[in-house]
Amino acid sequence: MPTPAAPHWAEAEALLALYQGNAAAAVHHVVGQFAVIQSRAQLLLTLSTLTLTITGFSGPNIAASNMLSRWMLAIGLVMVLSGVLLLLRGLDVNWLSRRLPGVEPVEALAEAIAYRDRKTDRLRLQLLLIGSGLAAYVGAVVAYLAVHR
């Protein structure tokens, strides 16, 4: 639980002030931010699925072309898969409404903000893994094309 000294508490108070004490409107604001996180996670999942699908068709040819392509492809796939597994782990459902009964609005809002920030941090790691994996994958394709002009 966040305490009044936590940065999440200050953000919760600021949101409540912005919405003139209307807790429902402040929670709705944070819920909208969860939607952004979810849509970006969906984009990462889509990119990863495309990468894995394309690899099924072209991966063996790329890997057979040269050692650099083989290693870049392998590293890229491991990173993309790691990012996807982390993304799938984060798809668990944790309802904000469970935190509301018997809790002061600022406390419930601060907890929702803390949860949002944890999900945002996880999204950053997923983006780093999947983005780096895609970069390595593209490097494998470039090395393949350099050999097969």
N, CA, C and O atoms as a DFTB+ gen file, in Angstrom:
596 C
 N C O
     1  1       0.827      -1.192       0.000
     2  2       0.000       0.000       0.000
     3  2       0.869       1.253       0.000
     4  3       1.775       1.371       0.825
     5  1       0.617       2.164      -0.884
     6  2       1.360       3.421      -0.867
     7  2       1.048       4.219       0.403
     8  3      -0.046       4.150       0.962
     9  1       2.037       4.961       0.821
    10  2       1.871       5.828       1.992
    11  2       1.845       7.276       1.537
    12  3       2.203       7.574       0.398
    13  1       1.422       8.188       2.421
    14  2       1.381       9.602       2.015
    15  2       2.736      10.145       1.552
    16  3       2.780      11.167       0.867
    17  1       3.837       9.485       1.911
    18  2       5.157       9.959       1.492
    19  2       5.535       9.474       0.093
    20  3       6.479       9.991      -0.504
    21  1       4.812       8.490      -0.435
    22  2       5.148       7.900      -1.734
    23  2       4.801       8.851      -2.873
    24  3       3.848       9.623      -2.764
    25  1       5.564       8.807      -3.967
    26  2       5.263       9.673      -5.115
    27  2       3.892       9.366      -5.720
    28  3       3.258      10.247      -6.301
    29  1       3.435       8.121      -5.584
    30  2       2.116       7.771      -6.116
    31  2       1.015       8.517      -5.371
    32  3      -0.017       8.865      -5.946
    33  1       1.247       8.753      -4.098
    34  2       0.263       9.467      -3.275
    35  2       0.123      10.909      -3.769
    36  3      -0.984      11.436      -3.884
    37  1       1.261      11.530      -4.056
    38  2       1.241      12.916      -4.537
    39  2       0.512      13.003      -5.885
    40  3      -0.243      13.944      -6.128
    41  1       0.743      12.027      -6.746
    42  2       0.055      12.024      -8.037
    43  2      -1.445      11.807      -7.839
    44  3      -2.264      12.421      -8.522
    45  1      -1.794      10.931      -6.902
    46  2      -3.209      10.688      -6.609
    47  2      -3.879      11.958      -6.095
    48  3      -4.985      12.295      -6.518
    49  1      -3.217      12.654      -5.194
    50  2      -3.775      13.907      -4.681
    51  2      -3.929      14.937      -5.791
    52  3      -4.927      15.655      -5.850
    53  1      -2.928      15.004      -6.673
    54  2      -2.991      15.958      -7.784
    55  2      -4.143      15.626      -8.734
    56  3      -4.830      16.528      -9.213
    57  1      -4.357      14.332      -9.009
    58  2      -5.469      13.945      -9.872
    59  2      -6.813      14.263      -9.229
    60  3      -7.730      14.753      -9.887
    61  1      -6.914      13.977      -7.939
    62  2      -8.161      14.308      -7.249
    63  2      -8.416      15.811      -7.269
    64  3      -9.556      16.250      -7.423
    65  1      -7.361      16.591      -7.115
    66  2      -7.515      18.047      -7.177
    67  2      -7.918      18.484      -8.592
    68  3      -8.761      19.365      -8.762
    69  1      -7.308      17.862      -9.594
    70  2      -7.628      18.187     -10.983
    71  2      -9.107      17.932     -11.275
    72  3      -9.760      18.707     -11.974
    73  1      -9.618      16.832     -10.724
    74  2     -11.018      16.480     -10.942
    75  2     -11.918      16.947      -9.795
    76  3     -13.023      16.439      -9.608
    77  1     -11.425      17.912      -9.043
    78  2     -12.192      18.582      -7.978
    79  2     -12.815      17.578      -6.998
    80  3     -13.979      17.699      -6.616
    81  1     -12.005      16.580      -6.601
    82  2     -12.434      15.599      -5.615
    83  2     -13.293      14.475      -6.161
    84  3     -13.720      13.605      -5.402
    85  1     -13.553      14.474      -7.452
    86  2     -14.369      13.428      -8.068
    87  2     -13.503      12.183      -8.281
    88  3     -12.775      12.074      -9.268
    89  1     -13.601      11.245      -7.326
    90  2     -12.757      10.048      -7.363
    91  2     -13.037       9.196      -8.597
    92  3     -12.117       8.629      -9.185
    93  1     -14.306       9.108      -8.987
    94  2     -14.656       8.302     -10.163
    95  2     -13.974       8.838     -11.417
    96  3     -13.469       8.064     -12.230
    97  1     -13.957      10.149     -11.576
    98  2     -13.309      10.750     -12.748
    99  2     -11.792      10.539     -12.697
   100  3     -11.165      10.289     -13.727
   101  1     -11.206      10.638     -11.507
   102  2      -9.760      10.429     -11.362
   103  2      -9.384       8.980     -11.668
   104  3      -8.383       8.725     -12.337
   105  1     -10.187       8.029     -11.177
   106  2      -9.935       6.609     -11.469
   107  2     -10.102       6.363     -12.968
   108  3      -9.317       5.626     -13.565
   109  1     -11.102       6.963     -13.571
   110  2     -11.313       6.811     -15.014
   111  2     -10.091       7.307     -15.795
   112  3      -9.728       6.726     -16.818
   113  1      -9.467       8.368     -15.315
   114  2      -8.247       8.891     -15.926
   115  2      -7.144       7.826     -15.927
   116  3      -6.483       7.604     -16.941
   117  1      -6.958       7.180     -14.785
   118  2      -5.919       6.141     -14.662
   119  2      -6.288       4.919     -15.499
   120  3      -5.414       4.303     -16.109
   121  1      -7.561       4.564     -15.534
   122  2      -8.012       3.434     -16.345
   123  2      -7.672       3.674     -17.823
   124  3      -7.303       2.740     -18.534
   125  1      -7.794       4.904     -18.276
   126  2      -7.413       5.237     -19.642
   127  2      -5.935       4.994     -19.898
   128  3      -5.545       4.614     -21.002
   129  1      -5.122       5.212     -18.886
   130  2      -3.688       4.954     -19.025
   131  2      -3.405       3.452     -19.115
   132  3      -2.485       3.029     -19.816
   133  1      -4.197       2.653     -18.404
   134  2      -4.062       1.198     -18.531
   135  2      -4.396       0.755     -19.955
   136  3      -3.786      -0.180     -20.474
   137  1      -5.352       1.414     -20.582
   138  2      -5.711       1.079     -21.959
   139  2      -4.545       1.345     -22.909
   140  3      -4.328       0.588     -23.855
   141  1      -3.800       2.411     -22.659
   142  2      -2.621       2.713     -23.480
   143  2      -1.579       1.612     -23.318
   144  3      -1.010       1.140     -24.303
   145  1      -1.330       1.204     -22.078
   146  2      -0.366       0.129     -21.825
   147  2      -0.801      -1.142     -22.547
   148  3       0.016      -1.817     -23.173
   149  1      -2.082      -1.464     -22.459
   150  2      -2.602      -2.674     -23.087
   151  2      -2.466      -2.616     -24.606
   152  3      -2.086      -3.609     -25.228
   153  1      -2.766      -1.485     -25.203
   154  2      -2.671      -1.395     -26.666
   155  2      -1.223      -1.501     -27.132
   156  3      -0.953      -2.083     -28.182
   157  1      -0.306      -0.953     -26.375
   158  2       1.110      -1.077     -26.750
   159  2       1.609      -2.498     -26.571
   160  3       2.417      -2.979     -27.365
   161  1       1.137      -3.171     -25.537
   162  2       1.502      -4.581     -25.347
   163  2       0.956      -5.413     -26.507
   164  3       1.628      -6.328     -26.981
   165  1      -0.245      -5.105     -26.961
   166  2      -0.829      -5.814     -28.100
   167  2      -0.005      -5.594     -29.365
   168  3       0.190      -6.522     -30.149
   169  1       0.477      -4.376     -29.564
   170  2       1.335      -4.087     -30.714
   171  2       2.616      -4.919     -30.651
   172  3       3.040      -5.485     -31.659
   173  1       3.230      -4.995     -29.470
   174  2       4.447      -5.801     -29.311
   175  2       4.170      -7.272     -29.590
   176  3       4.983      -7.953     -30.215
   177  1       3.043      -7.751     -29.135
   178  2       2.682      -9.144     -29.367
   179  2       2.480      -9.402     -30.856
   180  3       2.888     -10.446     -31.366
   181  1       1.859      -8.470     -31.549
   182  2       1.648      -8.608     -32.987
   183  2       2.981      -8.621     -33.734
   184  3       3.195      -9.468     -34.602
   185  1       3.870      -7.695     -33.406
   186  2       5.192      -7.667     -34.047
   187  2       5.959      -8.959     -33.790
   188  3       6.613      -9.498     -34.683
   189  1       5.869      -9.436     -32.577
   190  2       6.573     -10.667     -32.222
   191  2       6.011     -11.863     -32.975
   192  3       6.763     -12.720     -33.439
   193  1       4.696     -11.921     -33.094
   194  2       4.058     -13.021     -33.816
   195  2       4.476     -13.011     -35.278
   196  3       4.747     -14.063     -35.857
   197  1       4.528     -11.827     -35.875
   198  2       4.983     -11.721     -37.266
   199  2       6.427     -12.195     -37.409
   200  3       6.761     -12.908     -38.355
   201  1       7.268     -11.801     -36.479
   202  2       8.675     -12.203     -36.516
   203  2       8.807     -13.718     -36.441
   204  3       9.543     -14.320     -37.222
   205  1       8.101     -14.326     -35.511
   206  2       8.190     -15.772     -35.355
   207  2       7.606     -16.499     -36.568
   208  3       8.123     -17.541     -36.971
   209  1       6.544     -15.962     -37.146
   210  2       5.943     -16.580     -38.323
   211  2       6.876     -16.490     -39.528
   212  3       7.069     -17.475     -40.240
   213  1       7.444     -15.327     -39.754
   214  2       8.364     -15.144     -40.881
   215  2       9.581     -16.041     -40.723
   216  3      10.091     -16.588     -41.701
   217  1      10.043     -16.190     -39.484
   218  2      11.210     -17.030     -39.229
   219  2      10.925     -18.479     -39.613
   220  3      11.821     -19.185     -40.075
   221  1       9.705     -18.916     -39.428
   222  2       9.353     -20.280     -39.824
   223  2       9.549     -20.518     -41.302
   224  3       9.892     -21.626     -41.716
   225  1       9.335     -19.485     -42.104
   226  2       9.491     -19.625     -43.550
   227  2      10.923     -19.355     -44.007
   228  3      11.478     -20.125     -44.790
   229  1      11.514     -18.284     -43.531
   230  2      12.819     -17.865     -44.058
   231  2      13.977     -18.177     -43.118
   232  3      15.136     -18.119     -43.531
   233  1      13.690     -18.502     -41.883
   234  2      14.743     -18.731     -40.892
   235  2      15.791     -19.757     -41.291
   236  3      16.985     -19.485     -41.167
   237  1      15.378     -20.934     -41.771
   238  2      16.386     -21.935     -42.144
   239  2      17.353     -21.446     -43.228
   240  3      18.550     -21.725     -43.160
   241  1      16.840     -20.720     -44.228
   242  2      17.711     -20.196     -45.284
   243  2      18.667     -19.150     -44.734
   244  3      19.849     -19.138     -45.076
   245  1      18.149     -18.271     -43.878
   246  2      18.994     -17.236     -43.281
   247  2      20.074     -17.880     -42.422
   248  3      21.246     -17.518     -42.520
   249  1      19.686     -18.825     -41.589
   250  2      20.636     -19.472     -40.685
   251  2      21.700     -20.264     -41.446
   252  3      22.843     -20.359     -40.997
   253  1      21.337     -20.820     -42.570
   254  2      22.287     -21.616     -43.346
   255  2      23.261     -20.767     -44.145
   256  3      24.254     -21.287     -44.654
   257  1      23.000     -19.477     -44.265
   258  2      23.809     -18.648     -45.154
   259  2      25.202     -18.352     -44.609
   260  3      26.177     -18.412     -45.358
   261  1      25.315     -18.039     -43.336
   262  2      26.627     -17.761     -42.746
   263  2      26.518     -17.735     -41.219
   264  3      25.421     -17.672     -40.663
   265  1      27.659     -17.783     -40.563
   266  2      27.698     -17.850     -39.106
   267  2      27.095     -16.598     -38.453
   268  3      26.373     -16.704     -37.462
   269  1      27.387     -15.422     -39.002
   270  2      26.849     -14.190     -38.428
   271  2      25.318     -14.195     -38.467
   272  3      24.665     -13.879     -37.472
   273  1      24.761     -14.552     -39.610
   274  2      23.300     -14.621     -39.730
   275  2      22.721     -15.614     -38.735
   276  3      21.711     -15.341     -38.086
   277  1      23.368     -16.768     -38.622
   278  2      22.878     -17.805     -37.710
   279  2      22.823     -17.292     -36.278
   280  3      21.819     -17.472     -35.589
   281  1      23.900     -16.654     -35.829
   282  2      23.944     -16.168     -34.447
   283  2      22.999     -14.989     -34.217
   284  3      22.330     -14.908     -33.187
   285  1      22.953     -14.087     -35.182
   286  2      22.048     -12.937     -35.043
   287  2      20.589     -13.409     -35.006
   288  3      19.786     -12.900     -34.225
   289  1      20.263     -14.369     -35.844
   290  2      18.915     -14.907     -35.863
   291  2      18.581     -15.581     -34.533
   292  3      17.509     -15.368     -33.966
   293  1      19.506     -16.387     -34.052
   294  2      19.278     -17.089     -32.784
   295  2      19.127     -16.108     -31.618
   296  3      18.219     -16.247     -30.798
   297  1      20.008     -15.132     -31.550
   298  2      19.935     -14.126     -30.477
   299  2      18.634     -13.341     -30.579
   300  3      17.960     -13.104     -29.577
   301  1      18.292     -12.942     -31.788
   302  2      17.057     -12.187     -31.993
   303  2      15.833     -12.970     -31.568
   304  3      14.946     -12.430     -30.906
   305  1      15.777     -14.227     -31.939
   306  2      14.619     -15.043     -31.583
   307  2      14.525     -15.265     -30.071
   308  3      13.434     -15.226     -29.502
   309  1      15.657     -15.495     -29.432
   310  2      15.647     -15.689     -27.970
   311  2      15.162     -14.416     -27.277
   312  3      14.382     -14.481     -26.328
   313  1      15.622     -13.268     -27.749
   314  2      15.198     -12.007     -27.135
   315  2      13.717     -11.740     -27.375
   316  3      13.009     -11.325     -26.458
   317  1      13.244     -11.971     -28.591
   318  2      11.827     -11.763     -28.893
   319  2      10.980     -12.720     -28.055
   320  3       9.975     -12.313     -27.473
   321  1      11.379     -13.976     -27.994
   322  2      10.625     -14.942     -27.203
   323  2      10.624     -14.573     -25.720
   324  3       9.604     -14.719     -25.046
   325  1      11.759     -14.095     -25.208
   326  2      11.824     -13.660     -23.810
   327  2      10.857     -12.506     -23.559
   328  3      10.144     -12.488     -22.555
   329  1      10.841     -11.557     -24.470
   330  2       9.920     -10.433     -24.350
   331  2       8.471     -10.878     -24.402
   332  3       7.636     -10.365     -23.657
   333  1       8.164     -11.829     -25.278
   334  2       6.797     -12.333     -25.392
   335  2       6.385     -13.070     -24.119
   336  3       5.267     -12.896     -23.633
   337  1       7.282     -13.887     -23.583
   338  2       6.949     -14.607     -22.346
   339  2       6.693     -13.630     -21.201
   340  3       5.774     -13.830     -20.407
   341  1       7.496     -12.583     -21.115
   342  2       7.272     -11.564     -20.089
   343  2       5.951     -10.838     -20.334
   344  3       5.216     -10.526     -19.397
   345  1       5.668     -10.579     -21.592
   346  2       4.404      -9.922     -21.945
   347  2       3.216     -10.805     -21.565
   348  3       2.242     -10.319     -20.988
   349  1       3.290     -12.088     -21.881
   350  2       2.192     -12.998     -21.551
   351  2       2.016     -13.128     -20.045
   352  3       0.890     -13.237     -19.558
   353  1       3.107     -13.118     -19.314
   354  2       3.032     -13.183     -17.853
   355  2       2.299     -11.960     -17.295
   356  3       1.623     -12.048     -16.271
   357  1       2.437     -10.837     -17.966
   358  2       1.806      -9.602     -17.519
   359  2       0.351      -9.460     -17.930
   360  3      -0.278      -8.446     -17.625
   361  1      -0.194     -10.452     -18.614
   362  2      -1.591     -10.370     -19.048
   363  2      -2.569     -10.808     -17.962
   364  3      -3.774     -10.884     -18.202
   365  1      -2.055     -11.092     -16.777
   366  2      -2.950     -11.468     -15.685
   367  2      -3.899     -10.319     -15.377
   368  3      -3.559      -9.153     -15.574
   369  1      -5.058     -10.645     -14.906
   370  2      -6.079      -9.635     -14.616
   371  2      -6.058      -9.342     -13.121
   372  3      -6.125     -10.250     -12.293
   373  1      -5.966      -8.074     -12.799
   374  2      -5.974      -7.621     -11.415
   375  2      -6.923      -6.424     -11.366
   376  3      -6.527      -5.304     -11.690
   377  1      -8.151      -6.652     -10.970
   378  2      -9.198      -5.637     -11.052
   379  2      -8.970      -4.519     -10.043
   380  3      -8.754      -4.767      -8.857
   381  1      -9.022      -3.290     -10.533
   382  2      -8.864      -2.127      -9.656
   383  2     -10.011      -2.024      -8.657
   384  3      -9.821      -1.531      -7.546
   385  1     -11.187      -2.481      -9.037
   386  2     -12.348      -2.346      -8.161
   387  2     -12.229      -3.166      -6.880
   388  3     -12.932      -2.893      -5.906
   389  1     -11.360      -4.156      -6.866
   390  2     -11.138      -4.926      -5.641
   391  2     -10.508      -4.080      -4.549
   392  3     -10.655      -4.375      -3.363
   393  1      -9.817      -3.044      -4.942
   394  2      -9.104      -2.209      -3.976
   395  2      -9.979      -1.103      -3.397
   396  3      -9.591      -0.455      -2.426
   397  1     -11.144      -0.883      -3.976
   398  2     -11.940       0.280      -3.611
   399  2     -12.717       0.173      -2.293
   400  3     -12.721       1.136      -1.527
   401  1     -13.371      -0.952      -1.999
   402  2     -14.218      -0.976      -0.794
   403  2     -13.430      -0.705       0.492
   404  3     -12.397      -1.324       0.748
   405  1     -13.936       0.221       1.280
   406  2     -13.351       0.520       2.584
   407  2     -12.039       1.281       2.558
   408  3     -11.369       1.391       3.585
   409  1     -11.663       1.805       1.405
   410  2     -10.391       2.507       1.270
   411  2     -10.679       3.955       0.882
   412  3     -11.572       4.230       0.081
   413  1      -9.925       4.858       1.450
   414  2     -10.058       6.274       1.084
   415  2      -9.720       6.443      -0.396
   416  3      -8.830       5.760      -0.905
   417  1     -10.408       7.330      -1.085
   418  2     -10.161       7.511      -2.522
   419  2      -8.698       7.788      -2.857
   420  3      -8.178       7.235      -3.826
   421  1      -8.034       8.621      -2.084
   422  2      -6.640       8.940      -2.400
   423  2      -5.765       7.698      -2.262
   424  3      -4.823       7.518      -3.034
   425  1      -6.061       6.851      -1.302
   426  2      -5.282       5.624      -1.112
   427  2      -5.523       4.635      -2.258
   428  3      -4.580       4.049      -2.790
   429  1      -6.782       4.460      -2.626
   430  2      -7.109       3.564      -3.737
   431  2      -6.490       4.064      -5.041
   432  3      -5.969       3.276      -5.831
   433  1      -6.549       5.358      -5.256
   434  2      -5.983       5.945      -6.462
   435  2      -4.459       5.807      -6.472
   436  3      -3.867       5.514      -7.511
   437  1      -3.832       6.018      -5.322
   438  2      -2.370       5.869      -5.225
   439  2      -1.961       4.430      -5.515
   440  3      -0.947       4.193      -6.172
   441  1      -2.734       3.480      -5.036
   442  2      -2.424       2.075      -5.314
   443  2      -2.603       1.756      -6.793
   444  3      -1.797       1.025      -7.369
   445  1      -3.644       2.292      -7.411
   446  2      -3.859       2.089      -8.842
   447  2      -2.711       2.696      -9.654
   448  3      -2.268       2.114     -10.644
   449  1      -2.242       3.851      -9.233
   450  2      -1.116       4.503      -9.919
   451  2       0.164       3.676      -9.753
   452  3       0.939       3.536     -10.700
   453  1       0.382       3.133      -8.562
   454  2       1.553       2.281      -8.333
   455  2       1.488       1.041      -9.227
   456  3       2.500       0.626      -9.793
   457  1       0.309       0.457      -9.350
   458  2       0.114      -0.711     -10.206
   459  2       0.357      -0.339     -11.673
   460  3       0.991      -1.090     -12.413
   461  1      -0.148       0.814     -12.079
   462  2       0.082       1.305     -13.443
   463  2       1.571       1.467     -13.712
   464  3       2.056       1.093     -14.780
   465  1       2.299       2.023     -12.746
   466  2       3.737       2.228     -12.920
   467  2       4.494       0.907     -13.011
   468  3       5.460       0.803     -13.768
   469  1       4.070      -0.103     -12.251
   470  2       4.715      -1.429     -12.352
   471  2       4.475      -2.018     -13.741
   472  3       5.382      -2.590     -14.346
   473  1       3.255      -1.875     -14.237
   474  2       2.953      -2.378     -15.578
   475  2       3.733      -1.594     -16.649
   476  3       4.163      -2.173     -17.647
   477  1       3.911      -0.307     -16.447
   478  2       4.678       0.513     -17.381
   479  2       6.138       0.087     -17.394
   480  3       6.748      -0.015     -18.459
   481  1       6.700      -0.161     -16.219
   482  2       8.089      -0.622     -16.145
   483  2       8.255      -1.962     -16.849
   484  3       9.245      -2.180     -17.548
   485  1       7.295      -2.854     -16.669
   486  2       7.340      -4.155     -17.335
   487  2       7.236      -3.974     -18.849
   488  3       7.909      -4.674     -19.605
   489  1       6.399      -3.043     -19.290
   490  2       6.270      -2.772     -20.724
   491  2       7.587      -2.254     -21.296
   492  3       7.964      -2.616     -22.410
   493  1       8.282      -1.418     -20.547
   494  2       9.587      -0.912     -21.018
   495  2      10.577      -2.059     -21.225
   496  3      11.313      -2.081     -22.212
   497  1      10.592      -3.011     -20.289
   498  2      11.485      -4.161     -20.417
   499  2      11.081      -5.016     -21.618
   500  3      11.941      -5.487     -22.363
   501  1       9.788      -5.216     -21.805
   502  2       9.312      -5.977     -22.963
   503  2       9.729      -5.290     -24.258
   504  3      10.180      -5.943     -25.199
   505  1       9.577      -3.982     -24.298
   506  2       9.959      -3.214     -25.478
   507  2      11.460      -3.342     -25.751
   508  3      11.877      -3.499     -26.899
   509  1      12.254      -3.274     -24.703
   510  2      13.702      -3.422     -24.854
   511  2      14.061      -4.803     -25.401
   512  3      14.855      -4.914     -26.335
   513  1      13.480      -5.852     -24.823
   514  2      13.777      -7.208     -25.278
   515  2      13.314      -7.438     -26.713
   516  3      14.078      -7.917     -27.551
   517  1      12.072      -7.098     -26.986
   518  2      11.518      -7.357     -28.319
   519  2      12.178      -6.447     -29.356
   520  3      12.485      -6.893     -30.462
   521  1      12.395      -5.188     -29.014
   522  2      13.071      -4.273     -29.942
   523  2      14.490      -4.712     -30.252
   524  3      14.912      -4.678     -31.408
   525  1      15.227      -5.123     -29.232
   526  2      16.595      -5.611     -29.449
   527  2      16.582      -6.898     -30.261
   528  3      17.431      -7.108     -31.127
   529  1      15.610      -7.754     -29.971
   530  2      15.492      -8.994     -30.731
   531  2      15.175      -8.731     -32.195
   532  3      15.732      -9.380     -33.081
   533  1      14.281      -7.780     -32.453
   534  2      13.967      -7.426     -33.838
   535  2      15.177      -6.824     -34.543
   536  3      15.403      -7.081     -35.726
   537  1      15.956      -6.020     -33.817
   538  2      17.165      -5.437     -34.401
   539  2      18.165      -6.539     -34.763
   540  3      18.772      -6.497     -35.834
   541  1      18.335      -7.510     -33.887
   542  2      19.241      -8.626     -34.182
   543  2      18.715      -9.432     -35.370
   544  3      19.487      -9.869     -36.223
   545  1      17.420      -9.621     -35.414
   546  2      16.798     -10.345     -36.519
   547  2      17.053      -9.624     -37.844
   548  3      17.419     -10.253     -38.837
   549  1      16.860      -8.313     -37.854
   550  2      17.131      -7.526     -39.069
   551  2      18.613      -7.618     -39.429
   552  3      18.964      -7.691     -40.607
   553  1      19.482      -7.615     -38.415
   554  2      20.913      -7.797     -38.668
   555  2      21.195      -9.127     -39.349
   556  3      22.051      -9.208     -40.230
   557  1      20.478     -10.171     -38.943
   558  2      20.642     -11.485     -39.576
   559  2      20.216     -11.439     -41.038
   560  3      20.869     -12.028     -41.900
   561  1      19.131     -10.744     -41.312
   562  2      18.659     -10.625     -42.691
   563  2      19.661      -9.826     -43.523
   564  3      19.949     -10.187     -44.664
   565  1      20.183      -8.759     -42.962
   566  2      21.175      -7.946     -43.681
   567  2      22.430      -8.788     -43.979
   568  3      22.965      -8.738     -45.087
   569  1      22.890      -9.554     -42.990
   570  2      24.066     -10.408     -43.215
   571  2      23.757     -11.460     -44.274
   572  3      24.621     -11.784     -45.089
   573  1      22.569     -11.985     -44.276
   574  2      22.133     -12.949     -45.294
   575  2      22.154     -12.299     -46.678
   576  3      22.661     -12.880     -47.637
   577  1      21.599     -11.090     -46.773
   578  2      21.556     -10.404     -48.064
   579  2      22.941     -10.020     -48.564
   580  3      23.177      -9.976     -49.771
   581  1      23.857      -9.744     -47.641
   582  2      25.225      -9.406     -48.034
   583  2      25.903     -10.587     -48.712
   584  3      26.744     -10.400     -49.591
   585  1      25.548     -11.792     -48.314
   586  2      26.141     -12.998     -48.901
   587  2      25.431     -13.364     -50.199
   588  3      26.060     -13.837     -51.145
   589  1      24.111     -13.144     -50.241
   590  2      23.301     -13.531     -51.395
   591  2      22.841     -12.292     -52.162
   592  3      21.668     -11.924     -52.117
   593  1      23.764     -11.666     -52.853
   594  2      23.408     -10.449     -53.584
   595  2      22.767     -10.793     -54.883
   596  3      22.396      -9.899     -55.644
